[in-house]
Amino acid sequence: MNCLGNSPFKVEVDSSHLQLTGVNFKITPLNNEEFTLSISRSNEYPYNISNKNLEKSLISDIDIEENHTFNSLIETEFYSFKIHKTNHFNLEQIIENEKYFSFKLHQTDKLANKLIQNVIINPVNKETSILKLNIRERTPSKNIHILNKITEIYIRSGLDEKNIMAINTIHFIDEQLTIIKDSLSGIERELELFKSLHPDLEIVDKEYGTYFQKQKLDNSLSEQSVNIKYYKSLLSYLKNDKNTNSIVSPTSMGISNPELNNLINQLLQLYAKKGELQLTTTDKNPTYIAILSQINHTKKTIIENVSNLISSASIYELDLIDRITTFDKKINKLPEAEKDYLILRRKYEYNEQTSVYLQQKRYEVSLAKAGTESDHKVIDFARLDSEEPISPRKSLANFIALIFGLLVPITFITLRDFFSDTIRSKSDLLNSTNIPILGLIGHSDNATSLVVSNASKSIIAESFRALRTNIQYLAADKEKKIITVTSSIGGEGKTFTTMNLAAIIALSGHKTILIGGDLRKPKLHEDFKVDTSKGLSSYLINKSELAEVIEKTEIDSLDVIASGPTPPNPAELLDSKKMKDLIMELNKTYDYVIIDTPPIGLVTDGVILMQHADVNLYIVRHNYSKKSALNVINNLYHQKQVENVHIIINDFKHTSSGYGYGYGYGYGSSGYGYYENEEN
């Protein structure tokens, strides 16, 4: 894997080993010699690079964080590679910026397909033969390297196409040279051994003429043998339909046969046309069929020509062998040692001459190959078209973001409100009930429920003052009032409203008593800190006297009767005559009797108490109470089982649009802005 640009690392992959692909290998340098390698992957098959397939007999389950040294082999059954530092490795900068690096191995076919899809190739215009290549990707530097490499390979492949004859010739000559060099080495060892065994060997000069004549014939025979091998190789390619790109030109082998050379060039041109047509037409196209016919005819002509050449060359080869045999007979008349020496030397020089001949031909072909120029060239190397990103377009992205920023919230709010059963606005409440709205109470963040006595200047306290004023207009014919406070379910702020309403009325000088009528789930004692061992329940069962259950509070005009111990029959106690008598008795003594009743959506206890009240307050909590929960109080109201019912909105959270109910209570920056929270 080549490193690009200023990459501080180079990964050397073992292509003979299985590798995990598509997995991030994280590298965190520790010092100049060590780094931490982290990888976590499961249910992944390793990739076999050699056959380009996944090895499904193995499946990964890896969670590794190990220290390794640079340049050392890192190997498991799922991967094998080395990490090398480059000249751009700078430990101080890496540690200072707290950097880590990662790399990912890819499957070659998938990576190639991705490049095919990403690379766009178009002509500059219709009149020119200039092509423009471009890639639109996230990492410009990497893709600049990719485009430059593509053009480099394209030009090199064009040269290889033009030099295919020369390349095949060099390959053929190299094969023959390898065989001859092996023979030369063997004969050379035999000659040295022969000389060591016959140190006094002399050769008669007059016999050299015969020997040298034979040597010339050997050279001719060697050249003829090479030619015959070429002819037979060419014939094999043509008859067996092997790759025509492997055909060697006769001229490059030193064979002067213009007719054969023209036929081979004609065949190669026909194959090139066939390749072009395969990309643009079908097998039934008349032009394509005609090309195939011409290829078959040309091949038959070449086969016939080569067969004749092999026959004539074989005849000449036999003649050379006969003449060499004649000289061999003359040489055989020499003394035995001299004869053996000449035979060995003849073999050596024969192979040596053949080697020299082939090397000369190889040199000539290499010169021709080196002088070949490509038909294509790069006009402009890859570069960035613009410093500004093509995608995403900022203006378009900002416009889409603006549209989505408006559309999505509006759609969400619309759908939420359409399907929601929660009371979120005044229209929700007005559509769910005909009961009049008396007022609203804002949101409180205080730790205690009793707010008005501790923060008399707060917005919450002011909302209870407004509520107290409105209550004065209800049941106006009665000097002393009995008030019940209820809700549909727990958690809507019924007890919170009851306590603070009683407190604000008491602070205005009215003698007030607060009764904990919720015998099932009492809460008043938590904030008023009264004795839970006695209260309303103990009084109703005659275990306590009235004077014992009335508790004084820190507010002078406010007394409290706590719920007392939880009884097993709260409904019967609240519906008893003694409870009615208690309310009447307290109504004579106190200006206001305020009763915290149980939620009427769960039990009927609250309805019993509401029937004895002058004013009934029903608590609806903003963004909490359900529309369907109002069905109970609506039925009671329409059937006139309870009278003088009014709704109070609790835990109202101010929004920019306000929350007006027609009573002049606008809390927030445009309402009672001069009030502030107080803390003890």
N, C-alpha and C positions, 0 to 999 in steps of 0.2 A: 504494500500500500504506500503510494507516494505521498509525501507531505506537501501541502499547498501553501503558498504565501509564507506567512510568518508563524506557521504552526510549530509549537515547541516540541512536538513528538512525532515520531514515525513508527508505524505499526508494521512489523514484519510477520506476515501470516504464513503458517505452514499449510500449503495447499494440499498436502497428502493426508491431512488430519481432518476429522469432522469439526465443524464450526457452528456455533449458535449464531443465527442471523436475525436481524431485526431487533436486537437486544442492545440496550445502552450499557457499555462498560465505562464505569466512572473512575477517573484517575485523579487522586489528590496527592500532589507532591509533598513529601515530608522533609527531604533535604536533597542534596545534589546526587545522592546515590540511591535513595529509596522513595517509594511511593505506595499509597494504599489503593488497591483495586477493589471496587465494590460492584457486585452484580446480584440482582434478585429476579428470578424468573422461574415459573413453573408451567407445566403442561406445554412444553415447546420441544419440537423435534430438531435435532442437529442436522446440518446441511453437509452433504458430501460434495465437495468441490469438483472432484474428478469426474463423477458421472452426473453432476448437476441435479441430484435428487435428494429429498429428505430421507434421513435414516430413521424409519418408523419403528425400528426395534429398540430404540432408546427414547426416553422422554425425560426432560429436565425437571428437576425440583431443587433449585439452587438458591441459596441466600448466603452469599459469601462477602466478607470484608477482610482482606488479607494484605499483608505488607510484602512487597517484592522489590528487587533491585533492578535497575535499568540494565538492558542488554542481556538479561537472563531469560531462559525459556520458562514460560508460564503455561502449564499443560494440565488438563483434566481430560476425562473422556468426552467432554462436550466442546472443548476448544484448545487451541495450541497456537501461541504467538509470542513475539518478543516486542518490548517497548524500547525504542531508542530515542535518546535526546537529540535535538537538532541545535544548530547555532543560535536559534531564537529562544532557547530555554533560558529564563531569567528567574531564579528562585526568589530573589528579594522582591521583585515586582509581583510575583505570584502570591507570596505570603502576605504582602502589604495589601493587595486587593482581595485577599481571601478567595482566590480563584480555584476552581476545579475544572477538569476537562472530561470529555467523554467521546467515545467513538462507537460506531455501529457497523457491523459487517452485513453485506447485502448478498442475496442470491443473484447470481450473474444474469439469469434470464429475466427476473423481475426488474432488476436495475436497467437492463437494456431496453425492456419494454417501456419503462418510465421515461428513459431518455428519448425514445422514438416518439412518445406522445408529447414531450415537452419541447423538443427542437422543432422550430418552425422554419421551413425552407421555401423561399419565394423568389422568382426572378425580379430583378430591379425594374424592368419593363419588358414589353413584348419584343422590342427591336434589338435587345442586347442578349448576350449569353452569360450575363453576370448573375450569380445567385447570392441572395442575402440569407444568412443564418442568424437566428436569434432565439434566446431562451428567456422566458419570464419566470424567475424563481426568486427565492428570498435571499440567497447568498450570492451576490454578484461575483466576488473573487473566485469562488469555486466554479461557477458556470462559465466564467471567462476562460479558465483552464480547460474545461470540457470542450468548449467550442474550438479553441486552438488545437486541441488534440484531435478532434474530429477532422478538421481541415488538414492536419498533418497526415493522418492515416489515409484520407482521401487522395492526397497527392501521391503518397507512397504507393498506394494500391494501383494508381494509374501508371506509375513507373514500373511496378511489378508486372502489370499487364503487358506493357510494351517490351519488357525484358524477359518475358516468360520463356522464349526460345533460348536465350542466353543462360537463364537460370537452370533450365532443364539440361542443357549441354554441360554446364559446369557440374551438375549433380551426377550425370552419367560418367564424365571423365574422372570425377573423384572416386566413384565406385571402382572403376578400372584401375586407377592408380593404387588404391588400397590393396587390391589383389596382387598387382605387380610388385609393390614394395615388399609384401610378405615373401614373394618368390625370390626377389633379389637378396633379401636377408638370409634366406635358407641356402641359396647357391653360394653366397659369399662365405658363409661358415664352412661349406663343403670344400671350397677352394683353399681356404686357410688350412683346413685339416689335411687336404691332399698335399699341399706344399710342405707341411711339417713332416709328412711321411716319406716324401721324395725330395730331399734337399738338393740332390745333384741333378735334377731334371733339366734337360736342355731340349730345345725345339729347333729342328733343322730349318734354316732360312728359306730354302728352296720350296719348302712345303707351305710357306706363308701365303703364297699366291692363291693356292687352292682354298686355304682357310678363309682368306679375306673375300674371295668371290662367294664362298658359301655364306659368309657373314652378310654380304649385300642382299643375297637371296632371303636370308632370315629376316632382314629389315623389311623387305617387300612383303614377305609372308605375314609379318606382324601387323603391318599397315592394313593388309587385305583382311586379316582376321578381325580387326577392329571394325572395318567397314561392314563385314558380314554380320557381326554382332549388332551393329546399328540397324541394318536392314531388318534383321529378325525382330529386334525390339520394336521398330516402327510397325512391322506387320502385326505383331501381337496387339499393339494398341488399337489398330484399325479393326482387326477381326473380332476382338473381344469387347468392342465398344467401351474401352477404358477412357479415362479423362483425357480429352484432346489437349488440355492444357499441358500435358506431360510430353507432347511430341517435341522431338529435337530436330532442328533444322539441319539438312545435309551439308549446307555450306559451312556451318559452324564446326562440323566434323572434318572439314577439309575435303569433302566430296564435291567435285565440280559436276553438278547435274542440274542445269537450269530448268529442265522440264519438271523434274521431281520437286525442286524447290518452289516453282510456281504453283504446282498442284497443292502442295502443303499450305502455302499462304492463302490460296483460294479456299481451301477447306476451313481454315481458321476464320476467315472473313464470313463464311456462311454460318459457322457456329455462333459468331458474334451477332449476326442478324437474327438468328433463331432465338438467342437470349433476349434481344430487345423485343421481339414479337411476343414472346411468352409473357412479358409484363403488360402488354397492351391489348392482346387479342386472345381468341379461343383456339382450340385445336382444329376446329372446322373451317377456319379462315383460309380462303384460297391461296393467299400470299404465303401463309405459314406452311401449308401443304406443299407448295411449290419449292420453298426453301428446303424442306425435308427431302424432297425428291432430288434436288441438286446435291444435297449432302451425300445421299446414298450413291448417286452416280459418280461423284468425285472420289468417294472412298473406294469404290470398285476400280476406278481408273488407277488410283494410287496403289491399291493392292496388286493389280496386274503388273504395274510398272516395277514395284518393289520385288515381286516374285521373279520377274525377268532379271532384275539386277542381282538377286541372290543366286540365280542359276549361273549367270555369266561370271559372277565373282567366285562362285564355287569351282567352276571350271578352271579359272585362272589360279585359284588356290591349289588345286590338284596338280596343275602344271608346275607351280613353284615347289610343291612337295616332292614331285618326281625329280626335279633338277637338284633339289637339296639332297635327295637320296643318293644321287650320282656322286655328289661331292662327299657324302658320308662314307661311301664305299672307298673313295680315295683316302679319306682320313683313317679308315679302318685298317689300311695297309701300314700305317705308322706303328712304331713299337707300342706295346700295350699301355705303358705309363703315359707316354706322350699323347696317345690317342685319348685316353681318359681325361687327361688334362684339357685337351682341346675341346672335348665335348662339354666339360663343365664350363670352360671359359666362353664357349659359344652360347651356352644357355644364359650365362650371366650377361654377356654383351647384348644378346637378343632382348632380354627383359629391360636392360638399361636403355637401349635405343627406343624401345616401346614407351618407357617412362618419359624419356626426353621428348618424344613426339607428342605424347598426351599433355605434358606440362606446357609445351609450346602452344598447343591448341587452346589449353585452358587460359593461358595468358592473353591470347588473341581475343578470346570470347570475353574475358574480364575487361579488356580495354574497350571493346564495343559496348559492353553493358555500362561502364562508367561514363561513356560519352552520350548516353541516352538522356534526353531532357523531357520533363513532364509537359503534357499538353495543357496543364492547368497551373494556376498560381494564385496566391492569396494577395488580393489588392489591399485589404485593410484587416489587420488582426483584430480579434475580439476586444471590445471595450464597452464601457457603460454608455448607453444612449443619452442618459441624463442623470444628474446627481439626485434628482427628485424621484421618489418611489413611484412606479407605475400604478401600484395598488398597495394599500387602499388610497383612493383619492380623498384628500382631506375635505374638500368642499362637499363632495357627494356623501362622504361618511357623516359630516356634520349635519347635512340636510336630513339624511335618513335617521340619524340619532335624534334630531329635533322632532321629526314626525313620530318616531317610536316613543320619544319622551312624552309626547302629548297624547298619542293614540292609545298606547298601552295603559297608562293610568286611567284615562277616561273610560276605556273599555272595561278595565278591571273594576273600577268603582261602579260603573253601570251594572255589570253582571252581578257584582257583590250585593249591591242594593236590591237588584231585581229578585235574586234568589235568597237573600238574607231574611231571617225571621226576627232579627234583632232590631230594636227601636234605636235608630240613628239620627232621626231628624224630627222636627215638629210635624211634618206631613205624615211621617210614619205613625205618630201618636194620634193625630187627628183622624187618620183613616182607620184606626183600630178601635176607637172609642168615642162616645159622645159626652163622656164625663168631663166637666170643665177643669181646666188647668189652673191651679192656684198660684204656683210660683216654681222657682227652681233654686237648687243649692249647688254651688260649685264644687270642684274637686279639692279634697283636703289631703295634704301630705304629712299632717301632724301624727305623731306617734300615738297620741291618746284620742279617744272618741269625743271627749268633752272639750270642744274647741272654743265656744263663745266666751267662757269664763277666763280662759288662759290667753286668748288673743282677741280682745274686744274690738280692735281696729282692723281686723282682717276682713277680706272680702267675704269669707264664709260667715262671719258674725253679722255682716251687713245683710247678707241674704236671709238669715234667720230673722233679723229685725223687720225686713220687708214682709216676710211670711207672717210674723206676729201681727203686723198692721192689717194685713188682708183678713186674718182670722177674726179680727174685731168686727168686721162687717158681716160675718157669717153668724147665723142664729142671733141676730142683733136684738131680738126681743128678750133674750135671756141675759141676765146680769152675770150669772155664773155659768160657766160652760164645762161640759164633759166632752173630751176630745179623745178619739182613738186613732192610733197610727198603725197601719198594717201594710202588707205587700203580698205578692203572689208566692214567692219562694224566699229562702234565706239568701243572704249576700247582697240584697238590694239596698241596704242601709236603713232599714226600718228602725232599729234600736238607736243608731247614730242620730237619725232625725228626731226621734222622740226625746232623747236626752237633751240635745241642744235646743230644741223647741221649748221644753220645760224650763231650761236654764235661762233662755232669753226672755221668756215671759216673767220669770221670777225676778230677773235683774231689773225689770221695769216697775217693780214694786207690787206686783200681784202675788197674792199668797197662792202657791202652786204645790200640788202633790203629784208625784210620778209613781204610777203603779206598774210593776213588772208582771203583766198579764200573760207573758209567754212562759207557761209552767213547764213546757217540754224542753226548751233550750234557752234557759235564762242567761242574760249577759249583763244586766244592769249592775250587779254587784262588783264586776271587774273594775269599772271606772269610779264608782262611788265608794268602793271599799267598805261595804256593809256586811253584817253577819249573815252567812248563808244558812245557818242552822234554823233560822226562823224567818217568816215572811208571810206572803199571801196564802200559800198552801197550808201552812201551820195554823193560820187564823181561821181559814174556812173549815178546817176539821176540828176546831175548838181546842187546839193545843196551845194557842197563844192569844193574848189579849190584844186589842187594837193598839193600845198605847205601846205595847212591846214591839210591834212590827213596824211602827212609824219611826224612821231614822232621819236625823237631821243631816244636812249636807253643809259644805263650806259656803254655799250660797244661802244667805239669811232667809229668804222667802221660799226656799225650795225644800220640801220633804220628800222622802222616798219610801215606798213599800216594796221591798225586794220580792222576788218570786218565791224564795224559800226552797225547801227540799222538793225534789221532783216527785210528784204523786203518781200512782198508777192509773188514776181516773181524772185527768185534768178537765176533760169536757164536762163531766158531771159537776165538778166543783165550780167551774165558771158559770154553769147554767143554774146553780143553786140559788135559793131565796136569799141566803146569807150574802152572796156576792152582790145581788141587786140591792139589798139593804145597805151593804158597805158603800156602794157607789152613791146612793142617796144621802147617806150620813156624811160622807166626805164632801159632797156637793154643797152641803149646808155650811161647812166649816171653811172650805177653800174656794178661791175665786176660779181656779182652773183645776180640773181633775183630768190628767193626761194618762192614758193607758197604752202601754206597749203590748200589742196583741200578737198572737201567733200568725204566721203567714196563712192567708185564707185559701191559697192554691193547694195546700197540702192537707190541712185539717179544718174542721168547722168551728174550732174554739173561738177564732177571731170574729166570726159572724155573730155569735151569741153576745159578745161584748159590744159590737158595733150597733146592735139594736137598742142599746141603752144610751147611746151617745148623741150629743147635739151636733157635733161636727166629726165626720169621718175622713181621715186623710189616707190616701192610697199612694204608696211610694213606687215610682218607676225609675229604675237606674239607667242612665244614659249609656248606650253601647253595651248593655248587659241584659236588660229585661227583654223577654220574647213577646212578640205580638200575640201569639196564641195564649200566653199566660193571662192576658186581659179578659179572656172569655168569662172567667168566674165572676169578676167584679162587674162586668157588663151585664151578666144575667141578673145578679143581685140588684143592680141599679135599675134595669128595665122592669123587673118584677116588683120593684119598690119594697124589697125585703129590708134594705137599708136606705136611709135618706141622708140628704145633705153630704154627699160624697164629693170629694175634690182630689185631684191628682197633683202630686209634687214631683218634679223632676230632680233626681239626686245624681251627684257625681258628674255634673256637667263639665266637659272639657271644652274650653273656648277655642274656636277656630276663627280664621280671618273673616268668614262669612257671618259670624255671630250666630246667636241662637235665641231669637226673640219670641216671646209668647204673648205679646200685647200687654205686658204689665210694667214695661219700662225697666226691666232688669237686663242691662247689657254689661256683662262683666268682662274685664280685660282692659286693654289699653284705652279703649274709648268709653269705658264705664267708670267703675269706681277706682280710678287710677291713683287717687290720693291715699287709699288705704294701704296698710302694710301689715305683714305678719308680725306678731309679737310672740316672744318666748319668755317663759319664766326663768 
